[in-house]
Amino acid sequence: MEHPAPSTRASRRSWRAITLVALGLVAALGLAACGDTVGYTQATGDRIRGKELFQQHCGSCHTLRDAGTTGTIGPDLDYAFVQSRIDGLGEDTILQVVRGQIAYPVTAPSTGAPGMPADIVVGQAADDVAVYVASVAGLDASGQPMNPASPPTPTPPGGGTDGGALFASAGCAACHVLAAAGATGTVGPNLDETQPSKELALDRITNGRGGMPAFEGQLSDAQIEAVATFVAENAGT
């Protein structure tokens, strides 16, 4: 049996600790009794819209198998909650943890790793994302807690080669500024300022660098080329 690399184990331990802190915050603030508290939400969000928003804004940083995302900057959300599922933690509690993390993100971790941007989604959009994540994180296709030792491989969303649509669905807009895509992310470089060539965009999208994940294996070669072309032709326009 293969064991995860030390950095992977440390990441999982770190996220479990964050989850426990978030649970403590939920309890301490009495969110379940205060429906008007920022960071608390009723389980009435739109799960379909939440999945779309998650793919657009969160998928480049987080793995969530139901969404087909394989981001590695932030925690793997299936791993983050699978043990809680096994232990019988209710979906509503997971919902409040996710919503609390969106409302009160760790923007500057003490480890020096990239933090989670503030206000990445707000209001109803944040409620929709939280409801969606809480409904699928840590669960297999049958709705049962997945085996944490061998989680299923994410299935990349979509099969088209529309570079602009892929830029959005792959979560690029959450990290980069690109006016042509309506993107205002602040985690990664401002593409309108750097105006990367197609060759540079191809390399970065394929292989990643620094905090940017590699999309090889998540997007097809044709899709990667489509995104690179879209970026190169539209950056700075």
Contacts in CASP RR format, 6 or more apart in sequence:
PFRMAT RR
TARGET T0000
AUTHOR 0000-0000-0000
METHOD contacts of the structure
MODEL  1
MEHPAPSTRASRRSWRAITLVALGLVAALGLAACGDTVGYTQATGDRIRG
KELFQQHCGSCHTLRDAGTTGTIGPDLDYAFVQSRIDGLGEDTILQVVRG
QIAYPVTAPSTGAPGMPADIVVGQAADDVAVYVASVAGLDASGQPMNPAS
PPTPTPPGGGTDGGALFASAGCAACHVLAAAGATGTVGPNLDETQPSKEL
ALDRITNGRGGMPAFEGQLSDAQIEAVATFVAENAGT
1 149 0 8 1.000
3 9 0 8 1.000
4 12 0 8 1.000
11 74 0 8 1.000
11 75 0 8 1.000
12 75 0 8 1.000
12 76 0 8 1.000
12 79 0 8 1.000
12 80 0 8 1.000
14 75 0 8 1.000
14 111 0 8 1.000
15 74 0 8 1.000
15 75 0 8 1.000
15 76 0 8 1.000
15 79 0 8 1.000
15 80 0 8 1.000
16 80 0 8 1.000
16 83 0 8 1.000
18 75 0 8 1.000
18 101 0 8 1.000
18 106 0 8 1.000
19 80 0 8 1.000
19 81 0 8 1.000
19 84 0 8 1.000
19 97 0 8 1.000
22 97 0 8 1.000
22 100 0 8 1.000
22 101 0 8 1.000
23 93 0 8 1.000
23 97 0 8 1.000
25 100 0 8 1.000
25 104 0 8 1.000
26 32 0 8 1.000
26 93 0 8 1.000
26 96 0 8 1.000
26 97 0 8 1.000
26 100 0 8 1.000
29 37 0 8 1.000
29 40 0 8 1.000
30 37 0 8 1.000
31 37 0 8 1.000
31 39 0 8 1.000
31 40 0 8 1.000
31 96 0 8 1.000
31 100 0 8 1.000
32 40 0 8 1.000
32 92 0 8 1.000
32 96 0 8 1.000
34 40 0 8 1.000
35 42 0 8 1.000
38 103 0 8 1.000
39 96 0 8 1.000
39 99 0 8 1.000
39 100 0 8 1.000
39 102 0 8 1.000
39 103 0 8 1.000
39 104 0 8 1.000
39 126 0 8 1.000
40 96 0 8 1.000
40 99 0 8 1.000
40 100 0 8 1.000
41 95 0 8 1.000
41 96 0 8 1.000
41 99 0 8 1.000
41 126 0 8 1.000
41 127 0 8 1.000
41 130 0 8 1.000
41 131 0 8 1.000
42 127 0 8 1.000
43 91 0 8 1.000
43 92 0 8 1.000
43 95 0 8 1.000
43 131 0 8 1.000
43 134 0 8 1.000
44 127 0 8 1.000
44 131 0 8 1.000
45 124 0 8 1.000
45 127 0 8 1.000
45 128 0 8 1.000
45 130 0 8 1.000
45 131 0 8 1.000
46 128 0 8 1.000
46 131 0 8 1.000
47 128 0 8 1.000
47 131 0 8 1.000
47 132 0 8 1.000
47 135 0 8 1.000
48 132 0 8 1.000
49 125 0 8 1.000
49 128 0 8 1.000
49 132 0 8 1.000
50 125 0 8 1.000
50 128 0 8 1.000
50 129 0 8 1.000
50 131 0 8 1.000
50 132 0 8 1.000
51 66 0 8 1.000
51 67 0 8 1.000
51 132 0 8 1.000
53 121 0 8 1.000
53 125 0 8 1.000
53 128 0 8 1.000
53 129 0 8 1.000
53 132 0 8 1.000
54 64 0 8 1.000
54 67 0 8 1.000
54 69 0 8 1.000
54 129 0 8 1.000
54 132 0 8 1.000
54 133 0 8 1.000
55 67 0 8 1.000
55 68 0 8 1.000
55 69 0 8 1.000
55 157 0 8 1.000
55 169 0 8 1.000
55 170 0 8 1.000
55 171 0 8 1.000
56 168 0 8 1.000
56 169 0 8 1.000
56 171 0 8 1.000
56 173 0 8 1.000
56 174 0 8 1.000
57 120 0 8 1.000
57 121 0 8 1.000
57 129 0 8 1.000
57 171 0 8 1.000
57 173 0 8 1.000
57 174 0 8 1.000
58 64 0 8 1.000
58 69 0 8 1.000
58 120 0 8 1.000
58 121 0 8 1.000
58 129 0 8 1.000
58 171 0 8 1.000
58 174 0 8 1.000
59 67 0 8 1.000
59 69 0 8 1.000
59 71 0 8 1.000
59 170 0 8 1.000
59 171 0 8 1.000
59 174 0 8 1.000
60 69 0 8 1.000
60 71 0 8 1.000
60 73 0 8 1.000
60 170 0 8 1.000
60 171 0 8 1.000
60 172 0 8 1.000
60 174 0 8 1.000
60 175 0 8 1.000
60 212 0 8 1.000
60 213 0 8 1.000
61 71 0 8 1.000
61 72 0 8 1.000
61 73 0 8 1.000
61 74 0 8 1.000
61 114 0 8 1.000
61 116 0 8 1.000
61 174 0 8 1.000
61 175 0 8 1.000
61 187 0 8 1.000
61 213 0 8 1.000
62 69 0 8 1.000
62 71 0 8 1.000
62 73 0 8 1.000
62 74 0 8 1.000
62 75 0 8 1.000
62 76 0 8 1.000
62 77 0 8 1.000
63 69 0 8 1.000
63 70 0 8 1.000
63 71 0 8 1.000
63 72 0 8 1.000
63 76 0 8 1.000
63 77 0 8 1.000
63 78 0 8 1.000
63 79 0 8 1.000
63 154 0 8 1.000
64 76 0 8 1.000
64 77 0 8 1.000
64 78 0 8 1.000
64 133 0 8 1.000
64 136 0 8 1.000
64 137 0 8 1.000
64 154 0 8 1.000
65 78 0 8 1.000
65 136 0 8 1.000
65 138 0 8 1.000
65 146 0 8 1.000
65 151 0 8 1.000
65 152 0 8 1.000
65 153 0 8 1.000
65 154 0 8 1.000
65 155 0 8 1.000
66 136 0 8 1.000
66 137 0 8 1.000
66 139 0 8 1.000
67 136 0 8 1.000
67 154 0 8 1.000
67 157 0 8 1.000
68 154 0 8 1.000
68 155 0 8 1.000
68 156 0 8 1.000
68 157 0 8 1.000
68 218 0 8 1.000
69 154 0 8 1.000
69 157 0 8 1.000
69 171 0 8 1.000
69 218 0 8 1.000
70 154 0 8 1.000
70 156 0 8 1.000
70 213 0 8 1.000
70 217 0 8 1.000
70 218 0 8 1.000
71 213 0 8 1.000
71 218 0 8 1.000
72 213 0 8 1.000
73 113 0 8 1.000
73 114 0 8 1.000
73 187 0 8 1.000
73 211 0 8 1.000
73 212 0 8 1.000
73 213 0 8 1.000
74 114 0 8 1.000
74 115 0 8 1.000
74 116 0 8 1.000
77 133 0 8 1.000
77 137 0 8 1.000
77 138 0 8 1.000
78 137 0 8 1.000
78 138 0 8 1.000
78 146 0 8 1.000
78 151 0 8 1.000
79 138 0 8 1.000
79 148 0 8 1.000
79 151 0 8 1.000
80 137 0 8 1.000
81 89 0 8 1.000
81 94 0 8 1.000
81 137 0 8 1.000
81 138 0 8 1.000
82 137 0 8 1.000
82 138 0 8 1.000
82 145 0 8 1.000
82 146 0 8 1.000
82 148 0 8 1.000
82 151 0 8 1.000
83 148 0 8 1.000
84 90 0 8 1.000
84 93 0 8 1.000
84 94 0 8 1.000
85 138 0 8 1.000
85 139 0 8 1.000
85 145 0 8 1.000
86 145 0 8 1.000
86 148 0 8 1.000
91 134 0 8 1.000
91 135 0 8 1.000
92 134 0 8 1.000
94 133 0 8 1.000
94 134 0 8 1.000
94 137 0 8 1.000
95 130 0 8 1.000
95 131 0 8 1.000
95 134 0 8 1.000
98 129 0 8 1.000
98 130 0 8 1.000
98 133 0 8 1.000
98 134 0 8 1.000
98 137 0 8 1.000
99 126 0 8 1.000
99 127 0 8 1.000
99 130 0 8 1.000
100 130 0 8 1.000
101 116 0 8 1.000
102 120 0 8 1.000
102 121 0 8 1.000
102 126 0 8 1.000
102 129 0 8 1.000
102 130 0 8 1.000
103 126 0 8 1.000
105 115 0 8 1.000
105 116 0 8 1.000
105 117 0 8 1.000
105 118 0 8 1.000
105 120 0 8 1.000
106 115 0 8 1.000
106 116 0 8 1.000
107 115 0 8 1.000
107 116 0 8 1.000
107 117 0 8 1.000
107 118 0 8 1.000
108 115 0 8 1.000
109 115 0 8 1.000
114 187 0 8 1.000
114 211 0 8 1.000
115 187 0 8 1.000
117 174 0 8 1.000
117 185 0 8 1.000
117 186 0 8 1.000
117 187 0 8 1.000
120 174 0 8 1.000
121 128 0 8 1.000
121 129 0 8 1.000
138 145 0 8 1.000
138 146 0 8 1.000
138 151 0 8 1.000
139 145 0 8 1.000
139 146 0 8 1.000
140 146 0 8 1.000
140 147 0 8 1.000
140 152 0 8 1.000
141 152 0 8 1.000
146 152 0 8 1.000
154 218 0 8 1.000
156 217 0 8 1.000
156 218 0 8 1.000
156 219 0 8 1.000
156 220 0 8 1.000
157 169 0 8 1.000
158 169 0 8 1.000
159 220 0 8 1.000
159 223 0 8 1.000
160 166 0 8 1.000
160 223 0 8 1.000
160 226 0 8 1.000
161 222 0 8 1.000
161 223 0 8 1.000
161 225 0 8 1.000
161 226 0 8 1.000
162 226 0 8 1.000
163 223 0 8 1.000
163 226 0 8 1.000
163 227 0 8 1.000
163 229 0 8 1.000
163 230 0 8 1.000
164 181 0 8 1.000
164 226 0 8 1.000
164 227 0 8 1.000
164 230 0 8 1.000
166 219 0 8 1.000
166 223 0 8 1.000
166 226 0 8 1.000
166 227 0 8 1.000
166 230 0 8 1.000
167 173 0 8 1.000
167 178 0 8 1.000
167 181 0 8 1.000
167 183 0 8 1.000
167 227 0 8 1.000
167 230 0 8 1.000
167 231 0 8 1.000
168 181 0 8 1.000
168 183 0 8 1.000
170 215 0 8 1.000
170 218 0 8 1.000
170 219 0 8 1.000
170 227 0 8 1.000
172 178 0 8 1.000
172 181 0 8 1.000
172 183 0 8 1.000
172 227 0 8 1.000
173 181 0 8 1.000
173 182 0 8 1.000
173 183 0 8 1.000
173 184 0 8 1.000
173 185 0 8 1.000
174 183 0 8 1.000
174 185 0 8 1.000
174 187 0 8 1.000
175 185 0 8 1.000
175 186 0 8 1.000
175 187 0 8 1.000
175 188 0 8 1.000
175 212 0 8 1.000
176 183 0 8 1.000
176 185 0 8 1.000
176 187 0 8 1.000
176 188 0 8 1.000
176 189 0 8 1.000
176 190 0 8 1.000
176 191 0 8 1.000
177 183 0 8 1.000
177 184 0 8 1.000
177 185 0 8 1.000
177 186 0 8 1.000
177 190 0 8 1.000
177 191 0 8 1.000
177 192 0 8 1.000
177 193 0 8 1.000
178 191 0 8 1.000
178 192 0 8 1.000
178 231 0 8 1.000
178 234 0 8 1.000
178 235 0 8 1.000
179 192 0 8 1.000
179 236 0 8 1.000
179 237 0 8 1.000
180 230 0 8 1.000
180 234 0 8 1.000
180 235 0 8 1.000
180 236 0 8 1.000
180 237 0 8 1.000
181 230 0 8 1.000
181 234 0 8 1.000
183 191 0 8 1.000
188 211 0 8 1.000
188 212 0 8 1.000
191 231 0 8 1.000
191 235 0 8 1.000
191 236 0 8 1.000
192 235 0 8 1.000
192 236 0 8 1.000
192 237 0 8 1.000
193 236 0 8 1.000
194 235 0 8 1.000
195 235 0 8 1.000
195 236 0 8 1.000
196 204 0 8 1.000
196 231 0 8 1.000
196 232 0 8 1.000
196 235 0 8 1.000
197 232 0 8 1.000
198 228 0 8 1.000
198 229 0 8 1.000
198 231 0 8 1.000
198 232 0 8 1.000
201 227 0 8 1.000
201 228 0 8 1.000
201 231 0 8 1.000
201 232 0 8 1.000
202 224 0 8 1.000
202 225 0 8 1.000
202 228 0 8 1.000
204 212 0 8 1.000
205 215 0 8 1.000
205 219 0 8 1.000
205 224 0 8 1.000
205 227 0 8 1.000
205 228 0 8 1.000
206 214 0 8 1.000
206 215 0 8 1.000
206 216 0 8 1.000
206 224 0 8 1.000
207 214 0 8 1.000
207 216 0 8 1.000
208 214 0 8 1.000
208 215 0 8 1.000
215 224 0 8 1.000
215 227 0 8 1.000
216 224 0 8 1.000
219 227 0 8 1.000
END
